[in-house]
């Protein structure tokens, strides 16, 4: 195989590693591109392209994450990962680990870890790399990597997300949720929500948010059942899609531009958390981005006309 063919074969894996370390589609794609440049510029052919490229993308991602940590500390409002509609890397032997690890809830838990802990956890727990491969990737001894993994597991176990195991049940609940949302059925929405459900939005200070944080089934149902019928009056539409491996949707303005994403955490037959991402900086990889401020003004005008 040529270098290009070897790299392209491993590209899905490299992106998936980088995305889980960084929580950013754009930064993960940049890390993969930088990895290619290093591979292409290497004068020697590595014995194992997978080991070389995985180590390179991991080290690049660790460096990027250290820089990103400073920006995230200054972020306006809640910070969520950039929404991912489909994971390019698939491995039937690790399907459950791969799906759980890309969820919004899991990626937010990974934010608790140091960059090194996060990289070790991702390589070992998600992608099942041997400790020797992990050690080579992060530039630490195997003993040090085992200690990093122990600490990472302790942090993760405390809040490890659990999801509805039956995908069909989860899909059916999401269908009922979006049907109720479309019709503004507050009672129907409330019946699908856990008593302590949270509705949280990431606007990053760059877009109006549906809500910074709303707690409780009645409050969340009332907000959703009020806002979305108004949005439909100004031709906002949505298409149900998996978002980070969980039930969700992409919302679009009348011109088909991306307004925001919405993702649902489902457990025990109820929706536990609803997360929206409306920060335009995090939506560009999904297509042309809508002017959320203009949509917000139209929604307010529609509300005034009804009152």
Order of alpha helices (4+ residues) and beta strands (2+ residues): alpha-alpha-alpha-alpha-alpha-alpha-alpha-alpha-alpha-alpha-beta-beta-alpha-beta-beta-beta-beta-alpha
